[in-house]
């Protein structure tokens, strides 16, 4: 890539290269904020349908086993595109990649709104996820290459806020849109912003130049292997718990396909001249640790965005709008913490700031280990604030540690890998959370059932009181009372399993403090690093 860099005039960015001046010109700022809006829409759409799947299912007359694919198809397609985006940006330039991605995402959103059956919706969502995935890493790469290090305390909180806020408020936005209008507006809401992003990025992005000659060396077999590896792995993680893991033949086949794809992908990544993904970024120690932290943040970010609505829906009986209103607290906490995190990242050692963030997050999950069936908005308030504050205090230094030391020539590929780790962390975290919830709920139910028997006078008194109340209302008191007692026990077992999950997350995030102690203090990339090889 050095030759390509040398051939480009000093005023433009190849690789892309770090700017020499501290000035932030208007065109660059307009382009960057349009890119941020595009990334926000792409990440938001992961979760925006989660609170409204029932409405979509009814609207498309889909089966309960089919509707989950509205989310799964998007995730599988997106996880393939994210690492690929760095290579595509080198070949066709950031301008063409982002503008095409924004236009394609907008078109796919319109198609999703016109879907008349579940098969169409799955195909359109896969297209939307794949094309939209190209926008996410491009923003991270741009933030760390087109702006000088002195402005990092401003741009890093912006991308950190969007990356964490979008999935957090996704259920809120989705619940509001489907309640106020219809499920079609989950997708139609992207049209106008998508058109604006497409036009602005096409006209204002000029960070780098295309290297179309690289197309001749494009590793098609590597792309196929990566698609099978990541796509099949995402399928296993998404559908594993629902289908009883390896007792299901499709899960077994997908796991085998993923393993074979992984072997071929890694072989080609280290042997071909122009690999589909540049894994050499992991030679940078801080990038490797930053990617591990990003993986864990994915578990916390997507895991809690899943588990809070699950508790509020199943235990408290909230609808999607009430869940969204309750969850909005975390979003507000992130929004107000972002500028504070940016300010502190310029004053404190980034490792200390990240450790404070992990402690905040762990404190929130520790409080949640005491959860009962009666907790609602006010009991969840402090844990959600701690969650939002912790996420932002972690994300800003993690971004800076992972990408702030990368030479600009490797930035686009590294950004794709870095964002992939967060998504994979979310997928792995959800798979583990769902499995633990299922197994621990069964265990807690069996333990409580041992104490609820005819030899226990407290249980018998409770059952007789309930039966008397139901009989007084003209029902078959004994039968209804037994069913009610089973429901109470089941619900209590589920709450105890939620508590176990929160304890698990507490231990995980406290353990990350040890990881923080193992990384070196970040230093800026060496001067002139922009001309390095790929």
C-alpha positions in Angstrom: 0.0 0.0 0.0 3.0 2.3 0.3 3.2 2.8 -3.4 -0.5 3.9 -3.5 0.2 6.3 -0.7 3.1 7.9 -2.4 1.1 8.4 -5.6 -1.6 10.5 -3.9 -1.2 14.3 -3.4 -0.4 15.5 0.1 -3.9 17.1 0.5 -5.7 13.8 0.4 -5.6 10.7 2.6 -4.4 7.4 1.4 -4.5 4.4 3.6 -6.2 6.7 5.0 -3.3 8.9 6.4 -3.3 11.0 9.5 -3.9 14.7 9.0 -1.0 17.0 9.6 -3.2 19.9 10.9 -5.3 20.2 14.0 -8.0 22.1 12.0 -11.4 20.4 11.4 -12.7 21.7 8.1 -16.5 22.0 7.5 -16.7 19.4 4.7 -15.0 16.8 6.9 -17.3 17.5 9.8 -20.4 17.3 7.6 -19.3 14.0 6.1 -18.4 12.6 9.5 -21.7 13.4 11.1 -23.6 12.0 8.1 -21.6 8.8 8.5 -22.4 8.7 12.2 -26.1 9.0 11.4 -25.8 6.1 8.9 -24.0 4.0 11.6 -26.8 4.9 14.1 -29.5 3.6 11.7 -27.6 0.4 11.0 -26.9 -0.5 14.7 -30.4 0.6 15.7 -32.0 -1.8 13.3 -30.5 -4.7 15.1 -32.7 -4.2 18.1 -35.6 -2.0 16.8 -37.7 -5.0 15.8 -37.1 -6.9 19.1 -39.9 -5.3 21.0 -42.3 -5.5 18.1 -41.8 -9.1 16.8 -45.4 -10.0 17.9 -46.9 -7.3 15.7 -44.7 -8.3 12.7 -45.7 -11.9 13.3 -49.4 -11.1 13.2 -49.0 -8.8 10.2 -47.2 -11.4 8.2 -49.1 -14.4 9.5 -45.8 -16.0 10.5 -45.3 -19.0 12.7 -43.6 -18.6 16.2 -40.6 -20.6 15.0 -40.2 -18.3 11.9 -40.5 -14.8 13.4 -37.1 -15.0 15.1 -35.5 -15.0 11.7 -36.4 -11.4 11.3 -33.6 -10.6 13.7 -31.4 -13.6 12.9 -31.2 -13.0 9.2 -30.1 -9.4 9.8 -27.4 -10.4 12.3 -26.0 -13.2 10.1 -25.7 -10.9 7.1 -24.2 -8.0 9.1 -21.6 -10.1 10.8 -20.2 -11.2 7.4 -20.1 -7.7 6.0 -18.4 -6.0 9.0 -14.9 -7.5 8.6 -15.2 -7.4 4.8 -15.8 -3.7 4.8 -12.1 -2.8 5.4 -11.1 -4.6 2.2 -14.0 -3.1 0.2 -13.1 0.4 1.4 -9.5 -0.1 0.1 -10.7 -1.3 -3.3 -13.5 1.2 -4.0 -12.8 3.9 -1.4 -14.7 5.0 1.7 -16.8 7.4 -0.3 -18.3 4.7 -2.7 -18.6 2.1 0.0 -20.5 4.3 2.4 -22.7 6.0 -0.1 -23.6 2.6 -1.7 -24.2 1.1 1.7 -26.5 4.0 2.8 -28.4 3.8 -0.5 -28.8 0.0 -0.3 -29.8 0.1 3.4 -32.5 2.7 2.6 -33.8 0.7 -0.3 -33.8 -2.5 1.7 -35.7 -0.7 4.6 -38.4 0.3 2.1 -38.6 -3.3 0.9 -39.0 -4.6 4.5 -42.0 -2.3 4.9 -43.6 -3.7 1.8 -43.1 -7.4 2.8 -46.3 -9.4 2.6 -45.0 -12.7 4.0 -42.2 -14.0 6.3 -40.0 -15.3 3.4 -39.9 -11.9 1.8 -39.1 -10.2 5.2 -36.3 -12.6 5.9 -34.6 -12.0 2.5 -35.1 -8.2 2.8 -33.7 -8.1 6.3 -30.7 -10.1 5.2 -30.0 -7.6 2.4 -30.5 -4.7 4.9 -28.1 -6.2 7.4 -25.4 -7.1 4.9 -25.4 -3.7 3.2 -25.9 -1.7 6.4 -22.9 -3.6 8.0 -20.6 -1.7 5.7 -21.3 1.6 7.4 -20.4 0.7 11.0 -16.6 0.1 10.7 -16.1 2.9 8.2 -17.1 5.5 10.9 -14.6 4.1 13.5 -11.9 4.1 10.8 -12.7 7.7 9.8 -12.8 8.9 13.4 -9.2 7.7 14.0 -7.7 8.8 10.7 -9.3 12.0 9.4 -9.2 13.8 12.8 -5.9 14.6 14.6 -5.2 12.9 18.0 -5.9 16.3 19.7 -9.6 15.9 18.6 -10.0 12.3 19.7 -11.6 13.3 23.0 -14.4 14.8 21.0 -15.0 12.2 18.2 -14.4 9.1 20.3 -17.3 9.7 22.7 -19.5 10.4 19.7 -18.9 7.0 18.1 -18.9 5.3 21.5 -22.3 6.9 22.3 -23.8 5.8 19.0 -22.4 2.3 19.2 -23.9 1.7 22.7 -27.0 4.0 22.6 -28.5 2.7 19.4 -29.0 -0.9 20.6 -30.0 0.3 24.0 -32.8 2.5 22.8 -33.7 0.2 19.9 -36.6 -1.5 21.9 -37.8 1.9 23.0 -38.0 3.3 19.5 -39.4 0.1 18.1 -42.1 -0.1 20.8 -43.1 3.5 20.3 -43.3 3.3 16.5 -45.3 0.1 16.4 -47.7 1.4 19.1 -48.2 4.9 17.6 -48.3 3.9 14.0 -47.7 0.3 12.8 -44.8 -2.2 12.5 -44.2 -0.9 8.9 -42.8 2.3 10.4 -39.9 0.4 12.0 -38.5 0.4 8.5 -40.1 3.4 6.9 -38.5 5.7 9.5 -35.1 5.0 7.8 -36.1 6.3 4.4 -35.7 10.1 4.8 -32.5 10.0 6.9 -31.1 7.3 4.6 -31.6 9.5 1.5 -29.9 12.4 3.3 -26.9 10.3 4.4 -26.5 8.9 0.9 -26.5 12.3 -0.8 -24.2 14.0 1.8 -21.6 11.2 2.0 -21.5 10.9 -1.8 -20.8 14.6 -2.1 -18.6 15.3 1.0 -16.4 12.2 1.7 -13.0 12.5 0.1 -10.8 10.8 2.7 -9.1 8.3 0.4 -8.9 7.1 -3.2 -10.0 3.8 -4.7 -7.4 1.1 -5.5 -9.3 -0.8 -8.2 -6.2 -2.7 -9.2 -6.6 -4.8 -5.9 -9.8 -6.3 -7.4 -7.7 -8.6 -9.5 -6.2 -10.1 -6.3 -9.6 -10.3 -4.5 -9.7 -13.6 -2.5 -13.1 -15.0 -3.5 -12.5 -18.3 -1.8 -11.5 -16.5 1.4 -14.8 -14.5 1.2 -16.8 -17.7 0.8 -15.0 -19.4 3.7 -15.5 -16.3 5.9 -19.2 -16.1 5.1 -19.7 -19.8 6.0 -17.5 -19.5 9.1 -19.2 -16.4 10.6 -22.7 -17.0 9.2 -22.9 -20.6 10.4 -21.5 -19.6 13.8 -24.0 -16.8 14.2 -26.8 -19.3 13.3 -25.5 -21.8 16.0 -25.4 -19.1 18.6 -28.8 -17.5 17.8 -30.7 -20.8 17.4 -28.8 -23.2 19.6 -30.7 -22.8 22.8 -34.1 -22.8 21.1 -33.3 -26.0 19.2 -31.6 -27.8 22.1 -28.1 -27.3 20.8 -26.3 -30.4 19.4 -29.4 -32.6 19.8 -30.6 -30.8 16.6 -29.2 -32.0 13.3 -29.2 -28.5 11.7 -27.2 -27.1 14.6 -24.7 -29.9 14.2 -24.4 -29.3 10.5 -24.0 -25.6 11.0 -21.3 -26.1 13.6 -19.4 -28.4 11.3 -19.7 -26.0 8.4 -18.5 -23.1 10.6 -15.4 -25.2 11.7 -14.5 -26.1 8.1 -15.1 -22.5 7.0 -12.9 -21.2 9.9 -10.0 -23.5 8.9 -10.1 -22.4 5.2 -10.5 -18.8 6.2 -7.6 -18.6 8.6 -5.4 -20.6 6.2 -6.0 -18.2 3.4 -5.8 -15.1 5.7 -2.2 -16.0 6.4 -1.1 -17.4 3.0 -2.7 -15.3 0.2 -1.1 -12.1 -1.0 -4.2 -10.0 -0.5 -6.4 -11.6 2.3 -10.0 -10.8 2.6 -9.4 -9.7 6.2 -6.0 -8.4 7.5 -5.4 -10.2 10.8 -2.0 -8.7 11.3 -3.7 -6.0 13.4 -3.8 -8.5 16.2 0.0 -8.2 16.4 -0.6 -4.9 18.1 -1.0 -5.9 21.8 -3.3 -3.0 22.7 -5.5 -3.8 19.7 -5.8 -7.4 20.8 -6.7 -6.5 24.4 -9.0 -3.8 23.2 -10.8 -6.4 21.0 -11.2 -8.7 24.1 -12.7 -5.8 26.0 -15.0 -5.0 23.1 -16.1 -8.7 23.0 -17.0 -8.4 26.7 -18.7 -5.1 26.2 -20.8 -6.8 23.5 -21.9 -9.4 26.1 -22.9 -6.6 28.6 -24.4 -4.3 26.0 -26.6 -6.8 24.1 -27.1 -9.2 27.1 -28.7 -6.5 29.3 -30.6 -5.0 26.4 -32.1 -8.5 26.1 -32.5 -9.5 29.8 -34.2 -6.3 31.1 -37.1 -6.5 28.6 -37.4 -10.2 29.2 -37.9 -9.7 32.9 -40.2 -6.7 32.5 -42.3 -8.6 29.9 -42.5 -12.1 31.5 -42.5 -11.2 35.2 -44.0 -7.7 35.3 -46.3 -8.1 32.3 -45.2 -4.9 30.6 -46.0 -4.2 27.0 -43.3 -3.0 24.5 -44.0 0.7 25.1 -43.8 0.4 28.9 -40.6 -1.7 28.5 -39.1 1.0 26.3 -40.0 3.8 28.7 -38.3 1.9 31.6 -35.2 1.1 29.5 -34.8 4.7 28.4 -33.0 5.5 31.6 -29.8 3.8 30.4 -29.9 5.8 27.2 -30.2 9.1 29.1 -27.3 8.0 31.4 -25.2 7.3 28.3 -26.1 10.5 26.6 -25.1 12.7 29.6 -22.0 10.6 30.4 -20.5 10.8 26.9 -19.1 14.3 27.2 -17.8 13.6 30.7 -16.1 10.4 29.3 -14.5 12.5 26.5 -13.3 15.1 29.0 -11.9 12.5 31.5 -10.2 10.5 28.7 -8.0 13.6 28.1 -7.2 14.0 31.9 -6.9 10.4 33.3 -5.0 7.4 32.3 -7.3 5.5 29.9 -6.7 2.3 31.9 -8.0 3.9 35.1 -11.1 5.3 33.3 -11.9 1.9 31.9 -11.5 0.3 35.3 -13.9 2.8 36.8 -16.4 1.9 34.0 -16.1 -1.8 34.7 -16.7 -1.2 38.4 -19.8 1.0 37.6 -21.2 -1.7 35.3 -20.4 -4.5 37.9 -22.0 -2.4 40.6 -25.3 -2.2 38.6 -25.4 -5.9 37.9 -24.5 -6.6 41.6 -27.5 -4.6 42.8 -29.7 -6.6 40.3 -28.7 -9.9 41.9 -31.3 -9.0 44.6 -34.1 -8.8 42.1 -37.6 -10.0 43.1 -40.9 -10.4 41.2 -41.9 -6.9 42.5 -39.1 -4.8 41.1 -40.2 -2.1 38.6 -39.0 1.3 37.4 -37.7 2.7 40.7 -35.9 -0.4 41.8 -34.3 -0.6 38.3 -33.4 3.1 38.2 -30.0 3.0 39.9 -28.8 -0.2 38.2 -29.7 1.2 34.8 -27.9 4.5 35.5 -24.8 2.6 36.6 -25.1 0.4 33.4 -25.3 3.5 31.2 -22.5 5.4 32.9 -20.3 2.2 33.0 -20.8 1.5 29.3 -19.7 5.0 28.2 -16.8 5.2 30.6 -15.6 1.9 29.2 -16.3 2.4 25.5 -14.4 5.6 25.0 -11.1 4.3 26.4 -11.6 0.9 24.7 -12.0 2.6 21.3 -8.9 4.7 22.0 -6.8 1.8 23.3 -7.7 -0.5 20.4 -7.7 1.9 17.5 -5.7 4.9 18.7 -2.4 3.1 18.4 -3.0 1.6 15.0 -1.1 3.0 12.0 -3.6 4.6 9.6 -2.7 2.2 6.8 -4.2 -0.7 8.9 -7.1 1.3 10.3 -9.9 0.2 8.0 -9.2 -3.5 8.4 -8.6 -3.2 12.1 -11.9 -1.2 12.5 -13.8 -4.1 10.9 -12.3 -6.7 13.2 -12.8 -4.5 16.2 -16.6 -4.0 15.5 -16.9 -7.7 14.7 -15.7 -8.6 18.2 -18.5 -6.5 19.8 -21.2 -8.2 17.6 -19.7 -11.7 18.3 -19.6 -10.8 22.0 -23.3 -10.0 21.9 -24.1 -13.3 20.0 -22.0 -15.4 22.4 -23.4 -13.6 25.4 -27.0 -14.1 24.3 -26.4 -17.8 23.7 -24.9 -18.2 27.1 -27.5 -16.1 28.8 -30.4 -18.1 27.2 -28.8 -21.4 28.1 -28.1 -20.4 31.7 -31.6 -19.0 32.1 -33.1 -22.3 30.9 -30.9 -24.6 32.9 -31.0 -22.5 36.1 -34.7 -22.0 35.9 -35.3 -25.7 35.7 -32.9 -26.3 38.7 -34.6 -23.6 40.9 -38.0 -25.0 40.0 -37.0 -28.5 41.0 -35.6 -27.2 44.3 -38.7 -25.2 45.2 -41.0 -28.1 44.2 -39.2 -30.3 46.8 -40.5 -27.8 49.5 -44.0 -27.5 48.1 -45.6 -30.8 49.1 -48.5 -32.2 51.2 -46.1 -32.7 54.2 -45.3 -29.0 54.4 -48.0 -27.3 56.6 -47.1 -23.8 55.2 -47.6 -25.0 51.6 -50.9 -26.8 52.5 -52.2 -23.7 54.3 -51.4 -21.5 51.3 -53.0 -23.9 48.9 -56.2 -24.2 51.1 -56.4 -20.4 51.4 -56.1 -20.0 47.6 -58.6 -22.8 47.0 -61.1 -21.2 49.3 -60.8 -17.8 47.5 -61.3 -19.4 44.1 -64.2 -21.5 45.3 -65.9 -18.4 46.7 -65.9 -17.0 43.2 -67.6 -20.1 41.8 -64.5 -21.8 40.4 -63.1 -25.3 41.0 -60.9 -24.1 43.8 -58.5 -27.0 44.3 -57.6 -27.3 40.6 -57.2 -23.6 40.0 -55.2 -23.2 43.2 -52.7 -25.9 42.2 -52.3 -24.3 38.7 -51.8 -20.9 40.4 -49.2 -22.3 42.8 -47.3 -23.9 39.9 -47.3 -20.5 38.1 -46.0 -18.7 41.2 -43.2 -21.3 41.6 -42.3 -21.1 37.9 -42.2 -17.3 38.0 -40.1 -17.3 41.2 -37.7 -19.8 39.6 -37.3 -17.5 36.6 -36.5 -14.5 38.8 -33.8 -16.6 40.6 -32.3 -17.5 37.3 -32.2 -13.8 36.3 -30.3 -13.2 39.6 -27.8 -15.9 38.6 -27.2 -14.2 35.3 -26.6 -10.8 36.9 -24.1 -12.5 39.3 -22.3 -14.0 36.3 -22.1 -10.7 34.6 -20.8 -9.0 37.8 -17.9 -11.6 38.1 -17.1 -11.2 34.4 -16.8 -7.4 34.5 -14.8 -7.4 37.8 -12.5 -9.9 36.1 -11.9 -7.4 33.3 -10.2 -5.1 35.7 -7.3 -7.7 35.8 -7.2 -7.4 32.0 -6.9 -3.6 32.3 -3.8 -4.1 34.4 -2.1 -6.1 31.7 -2.2 -3.5 28.9 0.5 -0.9 28.3 -0.4 2.8 28.4 -1.5 3.8 24.9 0.9 5.9 22.8 0.0 7.7 19.6 0.9 6.0 16.4 4.4 6.9 15.1 4.6 9.9 12.8 4.4 9.0 9.1 2.6 5.7 9.9 0.1 6.5 7.2 2.3 5.1 4.5 2.8 1.7 6.0 2.0 -1.5 4.2 -1.3 -3.3 4.5 
